Amino acid sequence: MQDRINEVIRRIQYLLPDVEVTSQQVQKNNDVILTGVMLKSQDNNIAPVFYIDDMIEQGWSYDRI
């Protein structure tokens, strides 16, 4: 699964070259650990995070993610 996560990050970085894209493991309140992908621009303190575990497990294409 890490290979797919890395590919998602690579594709986002290609589409958004001025945005720092990273992944991190996040433990949610119900002790579930999810993989979050964070998009952070250099001129903004707000960084959206989206969780891609379910998308990958459901077989979504890279373009759909």
LUMMAR-690996 format. One line per 5 residues: their letters; for each residue x, y, z of N, C-alpha, C, O. Coordinates in Angstrom, 3 decimals. Each point is the difference from the previous one (the first is absolute). Last residue first. Layout:
<pts>
a> X:Y:Z:X:Y:Z:X:Y:Z:X:Y:Z  ...
</pts>
This chain:
<pts>
irdys> -8.518:9.608:-7.156:0.465:0.456:1.320:0.429:1.436:-0.108:0.428:0.593:0.990  -1.576:-2.664:-4.981:-1.186:0.242:0.824:0.391:0.497:1.394:-0.655:0.886:0.549  4.049:-2.164:-3.581:-0.660:1.220:-0.463:-1.221:0.328:0.840:-0.284:1.172:0.248  2.630:-5.202:0.522:0.778:1.157:0.453:-0.684:1.299:-0.408:-0.016:0.964:0.765  -3.188:-5.111:-0.080:1.140:0.313:-0.872:0.743:1.207:0.580:-0.538:0.744:0.820
wgqei> -2.271:-4.263:2.281:-0.126:1.229:-0.783:1.242:0.197:-0.857:1.106:-0.364:0.400  -2.436:-3.329:2.852:0.534:-0.125:-1.342:-0.173:1.229:-0.876:0.001:-0.111:-1.226  -0.982:-0.939:6.057:-1.121:-0.188:-0.919:0.439:-0.033:-1.462:-0.823:-0.173:-0.898  3.979:0.972:4.381:-0.583:-1.327:0.233:-1.163:-0.293:-0.938:-0.235:-1.153:-0.361  2.222:5.457:0.277:0.927:-1.000:-0.522:-0.588:-1.397:0.151:0.073:-0.808:-0.925
mddiy> -2.501:4.358:2.766:0.055:0.160:-1.460:0.897:-1.062:-0.629:-0.342:-0.578:-1.032  0.103:0.879:5.762:-1.209:-0.592:-0.587:0.010:0.088:-1.520:-0.432:-0.932:-0.678  4.049:3.011:2.982:-0.034:-1.451:0.233:-1.199:-0.654:-0.679:0.154:-0.973:-0.739  1.307:5.824:1.031:-0.109:-0.752:-1.238:-0.102:-1.511:0.185:-0.063:-0.727:-0.991  -0.816:6.040:3.261:0.368:-1.366:0.366:-0.280:-0.920:-1.178:-1.109:-0.014:-0.532
fvpai> 2.405:5.538:1.123:-1.033:-0.956:-0.378:0.544:-1.403:0.212:1.188:-0.266:-0.182  -0.261:5.803:1.670:0.438:-1.392:0.065:-1.159:-0.856:-0.477:-1.134:0.176:0.447  2.892:5.419:-0.722:-1.013:-1.055:-0.008:0.650:-1.382:0.030:1.073:-0.219:-0.562  0.747:5.001:2.453:0.382:-1.109:-0.870:-1.080:-1.072:0.046:-0.149:-0.679:1.016  1.569:6.233:0.386:-1.044:-1.027:-0.012:0.392:-1.075:-1.001:0.360:0.301:-1.138
nndqs> 2.133:3.737:1.778:0.154:-0.851:1.185:-1.029:-1.113:0.073:0.090:-0.877:0.860  2.341:3.651:-5.200:-1.228:-0.191:0.752:0.258:-0.923:1.186:0.730:-0.983:-0.130  2.335:2.104:-3.580:-0.516:1.291:0.438:-1.275:-0.105:0.836:-0.699:0.995:0.191  3.065:-4.779:-2.191:0.985:0.729:0.788:-0.556:1.299:0.564:0.496:0.485:1.017  -3.492:-4.955:-1.878:0.662:1.012:-0.815:0.898:0.830:0.900:-0.229:0.087:1.207
klmvg> -1.811:-5.292:-0.843:0.360:1.236:0.684:0.703:0.941:-0.964:1.037:-0.335:-0.573  -4.004:-4.582:1.298:0.393:0.940:-1.049:0.269:1.342:0.661:-0.911:0.614:0.556  0.588:-6.201:0.990:-0.121:1.418:0.330:0.542:0.840:-1.154:1.057:-0.286:-0.562  -3.135:-4.905:1.808:0.846:0.716:-0.950:-0.258:1.483:0.231:-1.136:0.466:-0.089  0.479:-5.181:3.290:-0.437:1.310:-0.461:1.009:0.584:-0.964:1.209:-0.108:0.207
tlivd> -2.830:-4.869:2.008:1.058:0.687:-0.721:-0.560:1.299:-0.550:-0.905:0.003:-0.834  -0.689:-2.846:5.425:-0.244:0.284:-1.407:1.214:0.699:-0.604:0.790:0.630:0.703  -2.630:-3.697:3.883:1.116:0.725:-0.590:-0.248:0.120:-1.496:-0.190:-1.000:-0.693  -3.043:0.370:5.342:0.268:-0.426:-1.359:1.139:0.852:-0.546:0.009:1.219:0.175  -2.188:-0.712:4.202:1.226:-0.798:-0.079:0.255:-0.613:-1.371:0.832:-0.898:-0.132
nnkqv> -4.286:4.202:1.342:-0.418:-1.373:0.258:1.154:-0.994:-0.160:-0.232:-1.183:-0.249  0.847:5.917:-0.540:-0.553:-0.166:1.352:-0.391:-1.437:0.336:0.071:-0.407:1.160  3.757:0.995:-4.862:-1.255:0.706:0.224:-0.538:-0.342:1.405:0.568:-0.833:0.706  4.466:0.957:-3.100:-0.861:-0.818:0.851:-1.235:0.827:0.340:0.091:1.055:0.629  3.539:-0.959:-4.930:-0.752:0.775:0.985:-0.883:-0.950:0.797:-0.757:-0.782:-0.574
qqstv> 5.312:1.068:-3.049:-0.939:-0.879:0.680:-0.666:0.801:1.116:0.681:0.637:0.805  1.328:1.488:-5.488:0.278:-0.299:1.398:-1.076:-0.934:0.536:-1.149:0.024:-0.444  3.463:2.722:-4.337:-0.949:-0.947:0.599:0.413:-0.240:1.444:1.172:0.111:0.360  -0.560:4.198:-4.225:0.583:-1.006:0.884:-1.086:-0.960:0.468:-1.191:0.306:-0.066  2.487:4.165:-3.464:-0.915:-1.119:0.204:0.713:-1.047:0.839:1.065:-0.491:-0.377
evdpl> -0.799:6.051:-1.183:0.706:-1.095:0.667:-1.021:-1.091:0.322:-1.001:0.260:0.668  0.801:3.515:-4.740:-0.601:-0.488:1.242:0.847:-1.144:0.547:0.398:-0.900:-0.740  0.094:3.195:-3.569:0.307:0.970:1.053:-0.532:-0.417:1.370:0.058:0.776:0.953  -0.785:-3.336:-5.101:1.436:0.060:0.307:0.367:0.971:1.119:1.067:-0.139:0.598  -5.283:-2.758:-2.397:0.107:1.192:0.841:1.458:0.194:0.422:0.347:-0.291:1.145
lyqir> -1.468:-3.303:-4.039:-1.095:0.913:-0.328:0.098:1.324:0.748:-0.421:1.036:-0.514  3.584:-4.472:1.412:0.118:0.359:-1.408:-1.052:1.040:-0.386:0.298:0.959:-0.712  -0.447:-2.843:4.997:1.116:0.937:-0.113:0.212:0.443:-1.445:0.381:1.142:-0.254  -3.565:-4.465:1.083:-0.485:1.294:0.514:1.107:1.041:-0.122:-0.254:1.139:-0.391  1.380:-5.536:-0.751:-0.915:0.584:-0.990:-0.542:1.353:0.457:-0.148:0.916:-0.808
riven> 2.897:-3.416:3.773:0.770:0.408:-1.174:-0.888:0.694:-1.032:0.390:1.015:-0.577  -2.452:-2.959:4.353:0.757:1.195:0.365:0.777:0.525:-1.200:0.008:1.205:-0.250  -2.219:-5.279:-0.294:-0.978:1.077:0.150:0.716:1.312:0.309:-0.306:1.031:-0.599  2.949:-4.864:0.527:-0.397:0.380:-1.354:-1.039:1.125:0.029:0.056:0.914:-0.823  1.321:-2.817:4.912:1.092:0.777:-0.592:-0.343:0.464:-1.409:0.357:1.111:-0.392
irdqm> -3.366:-4.005:2.511:-0.009:1.306:0.677:1.079:0.897:-0.599:-0.247:1.173:-0.279  0.135:-5.612:-1.171:-1.135:0.754:-0.555:-0.080:1.386:0.628:-0.293:0.975:-0.691  3.526:-3.936:2.366:0.336:0.362:-1.379:-1.114:0.827:-0.629:0.271:0.965:-0.715  -0.947:-2.804:4.996:0.880:1.168:0.044:0.403:0.448:-1.400:0.155:1.195:-0.252  -2.651:-5.204:1.016:-0.825:1.191:0.000:0.873:1.259:0.000:-0.406:1.025:-0.548
</pts>
